[in-house]
Amino acid sequence: MIVTLEQKDEDELWREYRETKNGDIRERFVTQYAPLVKYVAGKVAITMPHNIEFDDLVGFGQFGLLDAIDKFDPNKGVKFKTYAVVRIRGAIIDELRSIDWVPRSIRQKAREVENVIGMLEAQLSRIATDREIADALGMTEEDYGKTLMKISCTTMLSLNDVWFSGDENDKISIGESLEASTSLNPDVMMEATEVKRVINESLKELPEKEKQITVLYYYEGLTLKEIGHILGVTESRVSQLHTKAIIHLRSKLTHARRGII
């Protein structure tokens, strides 16, 4: 009796595809996980300026899905969806980097804010207040808030900076550490564990709303708009607080990096 592709369970199909690279199986996976590409593209789009088209993000993400299908190893005990999300998001971010859509002035301002926050918190041994950060930047708190809105579009890219890498399939970024980790070799997994430790300690230090936003966005998968409804604040305010939280996490990791690598 001939068993068709439709009659085989997914685990069996992954094993067969890994051995044969059957084009029909690949096409089935592409169709099955196409909604996942739109989901990831939607999450990335939330932090992007309006001139970035959603359909373009989906197109970029398709390359990540194809890459995930070709490189997925079902024997590592990781669900494909978990693995694919990282690859899809990475492909989108890589393409955004290649077209260099963030103005240089915005990137420079983001680095300036991050450096100032890192310096202040190293001196204070605690989270710096908005007033302290604004004073160090030579601006008012209102202008600091506006600056956070301007640099919020860089947050997604900064979260996908590669912090550790074994081979091409073993990379970890801040964003991946906040979410479920992909399959990693033991050496990279040890480094990833240290990144998670630093992040978890940093999360404890965040003001309550920033902590809630980080958890709701990265662990619960809510949009900034949905988080705003839950917390009773505007979406723009959520974006500000999200940006502050990520800058803090990056600053902590930057200072800890010498001891990790």
C-alpha beads as a LAMMPS data file, in Angstrom:
LAMMPS data file: protein, C-alpha beads

261 atoms
260 bonds

1 atom types
1 bond types

-500.0 500.0 xlo xhi
-500.0 500.0 ylo yhi
-500.0 500.0 zlo zhi

Masses

1 110.0

Atoms # bond

1 1 1 0.000 0.000 0.000
2 1 1 1.395 3.403 -1.017
3 1 1 1.347 6.046 1.719
4 1 1 0.839 9.581 0.397
5 1 1 2.444 12.714 1.862
6 1 1 -0.930 13.746 3.250
7 1 1 -1.126 10.504 5.235
8 1 1 2.281 10.884 6.885
9 1 1 2.678 12.715 10.180
10 1 1 4.972 15.739 10.368
11 1 1 7.800 14.039 12.259
12 1 1 7.955 11.375 9.568
13 1 1 7.988 14.016 6.838
14 1 1 10.869 15.887 8.503
15 1 1 12.928 12.717 8.734
16 1 1 12.239 11.907 5.089
17 1 1 13.007 15.453 3.939
18 1 1 16.296 15.545 5.820
19 1 1 17.366 12.369 4.007
20 1 1 15.966 13.076 0.524
21 1 1 15.359 16.853 0.205
22 1 1 12.142 15.909 -1.586
23 1 1 10.745 18.994 -3.341
24 1 1 7.123 18.036 -2.732
25 1 1 7.726 17.778 1.011
26 1 1 9.514 21.124 0.981
27 1 1 6.580 22.735 -0.812
28 1 1 4.180 21.302 1.752
29 1 1 6.196 22.819 4.602
30 1 1 6.350 26.175 2.800
31 1 1 2.565 26.212 2.497
32 1 1 1.993 24.948 6.023
33 1 1 4.214 27.568 7.661
34 1 1 3.426 30.551 5.432
35 1 1 1.165 32.035 8.165
36 1 1 4.168 31.956 10.521
37 1 1 6.050 34.278 8.156
38 1 1 3.173 36.774 8.256
39 1 1 3.052 36.537 12.043
40 1 1 6.768 37.307 12.428
41 1 1 6.614 40.045 9.775
42 1 1 3.720 41.602 11.670
43 1 1 5.705 41.709 14.904
44 1 1 8.667 43.301 13.135
45 1 1 6.400 45.784 11.331
46 1 1 5.125 47.149 14.656
47 1 1 8.503 48.745 15.368
48 1 1 9.141 49.917 11.805
49 1 1 8.361 53.332 10.289
50 1 1 5.372 53.527 7.933
51 1 1 7.529 53.616 4.793
52 1 1 8.493 49.970 5.394
53 1 1 5.892 47.866 3.580
54 1 1 4.452 44.825 5.354
55 1 1 4.461 42.826 2.108
56 1 1 8.186 43.509 1.733
57 1 1 8.799 42.154 5.230
58 1 1 6.815 39.033 4.359
59 1 1 8.924 38.599 1.220
60 1 1 12.133 38.914 3.241
61 1 1 10.772 36.424 5.762
62 1 1 10.056 33.831 3.086
63 1 1 13.790 33.472 2.551
64 1 1 14.168 32.788 6.263
65 1 1 11.469 30.121 6.128
66 1 1 13.184 28.378 3.225
67 1 1 16.490 28.540 5.078
68 1 1 14.859 27.103 8.199
69 1 1 13.290 24.231 6.262
70 1 1 16.599 23.323 4.635
71 1 1 18.631 23.484 7.867
72 1 1 16.187 22.137 10.443
73 1 1 17.342 19.022 12.273
74 1 1 14.416 17.171 13.871
75 1 1 16.858 15.091 15.924
76 1 1 17.814 18.061 18.124
77 1 1 14.525 17.982 19.968
78 1 1 13.446 21.525 19.080
79 1 1 10.075 22.279 17.505
80 1 1 10.303 23.582 13.950
81 1 1 8.099 26.571 14.755
82 1 1 10.534 27.694 17.464
83 1 1 13.500 27.270 15.131
84 1 1 11.782 28.918 12.168
85 1 1 10.721 32.063 14.039
86 1 1 14.376 32.901 14.685
87 1 1 15.380 32.239 11.069
88 1 1 12.462 34.199 9.625
89 1 1 13.056 37.189 11.851
90 1 1 16.779 37.035 11.156
91 1 1 16.191 37.083 7.394
92 1 1 13.925 40.111 7.706
93 1 1 16.423 41.984 9.855
94 1 1 19.348 41.068 7.588
95 1 1 17.500 42.496 4.593
96 1 1 16.570 45.662 6.480
97 1 1 20.219 46.094 7.404
98 1 1 21.304 45.606 3.805
99 1 1 19.036 48.380 2.527
100 1 1 20.271 50.629 5.362
101 1 1 16.845 52.170 6.006
102 1 1 17.730 53.776 9.359
103 1 1 19.119 57.322 8.958
104 1 1 22.690 57.689 10.188
105 1 1 21.676 60.478 12.564
106 1 1 19.146 58.175 14.244
107 1 1 21.721 55.419 14.664
108 1 1 24.188 57.893 16.157
109 1 1 21.590 59.218 18.599
110 1 1 20.655 55.675 19.646
111 1 1 24.307 54.888 20.388
112 1 1 24.663 58.156 22.317
113 1 1 21.644 57.397 24.499
114 1 1 22.818 53.836 25.125
115 1 1 26.320 55.004 26.058
116 1 1 24.982 57.641 28.451
117 1 1 22.639 55.168 30.130
118 1 1 25.433 52.632 30.464
119 1 1 27.777 55.222 31.982
120 1 1 25.158 56.509 34.437
121 1 1 24.053 53.085 35.607
122 1 1 27.643 51.960 36.067
123 1 1 28.211 55.001 38.280
124 1 1 24.907 54.783 40.149
125 1 1 24.702 50.975 40.456
126 1 1 20.977 51.263 39.743
127 1 1 18.537 52.159 36.981
128 1 1 18.950 55.801 35.954
129 1 1 15.842 57.983 36.044
130 1 1 14.549 59.827 32.992
131 1 1 15.623 63.123 34.548
132 1 1 19.156 61.869 35.180
133 1 1 19.449 60.566 31.622
134 1 1 17.999 63.755 30.143
135 1 1 20.381 65.912 32.209
136 1 1 23.359 63.830 31.092
137 1 1 22.231 64.240 27.482
138 1 1 21.793 67.982 27.956
139 1 1 18.076 67.986 27.186
140 1 1 14.710 68.241 28.920
141 1 1 12.720 65.170 29.923
142 1 1 10.194 66.046 27.225
143 1 1 12.925 66.142 24.571
144 1 1 14.311 62.867 25.919
145 1 1 10.884 61.285 25.450
146 1 1 10.780 62.542 21.864
147 1 1 14.268 61.154 21.312
148 1 1 13.137 57.731 22.517
149 1 1 10.344 57.800 19.941
150 1 1 12.802 58.704 17.177
151 1 1 15.207 55.881 18.021
152 1 1 12.514 53.277 18.737
153 1 1 12.779 52.048 15.150
154 1 1 16.354 50.899 15.868
155 1 1 15.279 48.690 18.759
156 1 1 14.331 45.685 16.655
157 1 1 17.638 45.765 14.820
158 1 1 19.626 46.082 18.024
159 1 1 17.843 43.074 19.467
160 1 1 19.095 40.978 16.580
161 1 1 22.763 41.824 16.937
162 1 1 24.616 38.514 17.108
163 1 1 26.286 38.187 20.488
164 1 1 27.640 34.678 20.186
165 1 1 28.189 32.402 17.245
166 1 1 29.496 28.909 16.729
167 1 1 28.832 27.975 13.123
168 1 1 26.226 29.497 10.822
169 1 1 23.477 27.490 12.509
170 1 1 24.515 28.381 16.058
171 1 1 23.894 32.054 16.706
172 1 1 22.280 33.801 19.597
173 1 1 21.063 37.370 19.871
174 1 1 19.414 39.358 22.630
175 1 1 16.025 38.824 21.034
176 1 1 16.526 35.082 20.845
177 1 1 17.577 35.034 24.490
178 1 1 14.394 36.826 25.516
179 1 1 12.357 34.339 23.518
180 1 1 12.756 30.593 23.146
181 1 1 16.265 29.626 22.098
182 1 1 16.940 27.720 18.912
183 1 1 18.964 24.511 18.904
184 1 1 22.549 25.310 19.816
185 1 1 25.692 23.302 20.260
186 1 1 26.853 22.806 23.891
187 1 1 29.518 25.543 23.836
188 1 1 27.154 28.153 22.429
189 1 1 24.411 26.965 24.787
190 1 1 26.681 27.735 27.749
191 1 1 27.214 31.251 26.411
192 1 1 23.478 31.609 25.772
193 1 1 22.797 30.581 29.372
194 1 1 25.063 33.373 30.606
195 1 1 23.302 35.886 28.363
196 1 1 19.972 34.785 29.806
197 1 1 21.339 35.166 33.332
198 1 1 22.391 38.755 32.657
199 1 1 19.050 39.496 31.007
200 1 1 17.043 37.982 33.866
201 1 1 19.006 39.995 36.426
202 1 1 18.513 43.132 34.346
203 1 1 14.777 42.505 34.019
204 1 1 14.472 42.428 37.806
205 1 1 15.980 45.913 37.961
206 1 1 13.603 47.479 35.442
207 1 1 10.744 49.716 36.599
208 1 1 7.525 47.722 36.823
209 1 1 5.917 48.970 33.596
210 1 1 9.067 48.413 31.549
211 1 1 9.338 44.918 32.986
212 1 1 5.676 44.209 32.168
213 1 1 6.066 45.472 28.615
214 1 1 9.172 43.348 28.035
215 1 1 7.463 40.218 29.343
216 1 1 4.200 40.828 27.475
217 1 1 5.970 41.595 24.199
218 1 1 8.668 38.915 24.142
219 1 1 7.176 36.138 26.243
220 1 1 3.441 36.564 25.627
221 1 1 3.685 37.749 22.010
222 1 1 1.382 40.757 22.418
223 1 1 1.600 43.814 20.184
224 1 1 2.488 47.247 21.557
225 1 1 -1.116 48.329 20.966
226 1 1 -2.478 45.367 22.946
227 1 1 -0.022 46.072 25.758
228 1 1 -1.181 49.680 25.821
229 1 1 -4.776 48.547 26.374
230 1 1 -3.702 46.286 29.235
231 1 1 -1.595 48.937 30.961
232 1 1 -3.934 51.818 30.222
233 1 1 -1.381 53.904 28.325
234 1 1 -0.992 54.981 24.700
235 1 1 0.820 52.867 22.129
236 1 1 3.435 55.621 21.763
237 1 1 4.111 55.492 25.505
238 1 1 4.509 51.720 25.322
239 1 1 6.976 52.238 22.475
240 1 1 8.976 54.692 24.613
241 1 1 9.114 52.337 27.588
242 1 1 9.955 49.368 25.343
243 1 1 12.857 51.321 23.852
244 1 1 14.142 52.274 27.316
245 1 1 13.966 48.639 28.464
246 1 1 15.888 47.328 25.460
247 1 1 18.548 50.036 25.712
248 1 1 19.002 49.071 29.353
249 1 1 19.358 45.386 28.458
250 1 1 21.864 46.163 25.716
251 1 1 23.839 48.357 28.065
252 1 1 24.008 45.626 30.693
253 1 1 25.116 43.060 28.128
254 1 1 27.738 45.420 26.725
255 1 1 29.274 45.839 30.172
256 1 1 29.034 42.104 30.900
257 1 1 30.288 40.985 27.498
258 1 1 33.986 40.911 28.364
259 1 1 33.261 38.513 31.142
260 1 1 31.064 36.318 28.950
261 1 1 33.146 35.915 25.833

Bonds

1 1 1 2
2 1 2 3
3 1 3 4
4 1 4 5
5 1 5 6
6 1 6 7
7 1 7 8
8 1 8 9
9 1 9 10
10 1 10 11
11 1 11 12
12 1 12 13
13 1 13 14
14 1 14 15
15 1 15 16
16 1 16 17
17 1 17 18
18 1 18 19
19 1 19 20
20 1 20 21
21 1 21 22
22 1 22 23
23 1 23 24
24 1 24 25
25 1 25 26
26 1 26 27
27 1 27 28
28 1 28 29
29 1 29 30
30 1 30 31
31 1 31 32
32 1 32 33
33 1 33 34
34 1 34 35
35 1 35 36
36 1 36 37
37 1 37 38
38 1 38 39
39 1 39 40
40 1 40 41
41 1 41 42
42 1 42 43
43 1 43 44
44 1 44 45
45 1 45 46
46 1 46 47
47 1 47 48
48 1 48 49
49 1 49 50
50 1 50 51
51 1 51 52
52 1 52 53
53 1 53 54
54 1 54 55
55 1 55 56
56 1 56 57
57 1 57 58
58 1 58 59
59 1 59 60
60 1 60 61
61 1 61 62
62 1 62 63
63 1 63 64
64 1 64 65
65 1 65 66
66 1 66 67
67 1 67 68
68 1 68 69
69 1 69 70
70 1 70 71
71 1 71 72
72 1 72 73
73 1 73 74
74 1 74 75
75 1 75 76
76 1 76 77
77 1 77 78
78 1 78 79
79 1 79 80
80 1 80 81
81 1 81 82
82 1 82 83
83 1 83 84
84 1 84 85
85 1 85 86
86 1 86 87
87 1 87 88
88 1 88 89
89 1 89 90
90 1 90 91
91 1 91 92
92 1 92 93
93 1 93 94
94 1 94 95
95 1 95 96
96 1 96 97
97 1 97 98
98 1 98 99
99 1 99 100
100 1 100 101
101 1 101 102
102 1 102 103
103 1 103 104
104 1 104 105
105 1 105 106
106 1 106 107
107 1 107 108
108 1 108 109
109 1 109 110
110 1 110 111
111 1 111 112
112 1 112 113
113 1 113 114
114 1 114 115
115 1 115 116
116 1 116 117
117 1 117 118
118 1 118 119
119 1 119 120
120 1 120 121
121 1 121 122
122 1 122 123
123 1 123 124
124 1 124 125
125 1 125 126
126 1 126 127
127 1 127 128
128 1 128 129
129 1 129 130
130 1 130 131
131 1 131 132
132 1 132 133
133 1 133 134
134 1 134 135
135 1 135 136
136 1 136 137
137 1 137 138
138 1 138 139
139 1 139 140
140 1 140 141
141 1 141 142
142 1 142 143
143 1 143 144
144 1 144 145
145 1 145 146
146 1 146 147
147 1 147 148
148 1 148 149
149 1 149 150
150 1 150 151
151 1 151 152
152 1 152 153
153 1 153 154
154 1 154 155
155 1 155 156
156 1 156 157
157 1 157 158
158 1 158 159
159 1 159 160
160 1 160 161
161 1 161 162
162 1 162 163
163 1 163 164
164 1 164 165
165 1 165 166
166 1 166 167
167 1 167 168
168 1 168 169
169 1 169 170
170 1 170 171
171 1 171 172
172 1 172 173
173 1 173 174
174 1 174 175
175 1 175 176
176 1 176 177
177 1 177 178
178 1 178 179
179 1 179 180
180 1 180 181
181 1 181 182
182 1 182 183
183 1 183 184
184 1 184 185
185 1 185 186
186 1 186 187
187 1 187 188
188 1 188 189
189 1 189 190
190 1 190 191
191 1 191 192
192 1 192 193
193 1 193 194
194 1 194 195
195 1 195 196
196 1 196 197
197 1 197 198
198 1 198 199
199 1 199 200
200 1 200 201
201 1 201 202
202 1 202 203
203 1 203 204
204 1 204 205
205 1 205 206
206 1 206 207
207 1 207 208
208 1 208 209
209 1 209 210
210 1 210 211
211 1 211 212
212 1 212 213
213 1 213 214
214 1 214 215
215 1 215 216
216 1 216 217
217 1 217 218
218 1 218 219
219 1 219 220
220 1 220 221
221 1 221 222
222 1 222 223
223 1 223 224
224 1 224 225
225 1 225 226
226 1 226 227
227 1 227 228
228 1 228 229
229 1 229 230
230 1 230 231
231 1 231 232
232 1 232 233
233 1 233 234
234 1 234 235
235 1 235 236
236 1 236 237
237 1 237 238
238 1 238 239
239 1 239 240
240 1 240 241
241 1 241 242
242 1 242 243
243 1 243 244
244 1 244 245
245 1 245 246
246 1 246 247
247 1 247 248
248 1 248 249
249 1 249 250
250 1 250 251
251 1 251 252
252 1 252 253
253 1 253 254
254 1 254 255
255 1 255 256
256 1 256 257
257 1 257 258
258 1 258 259
259 1 259 260
260 1 260 261
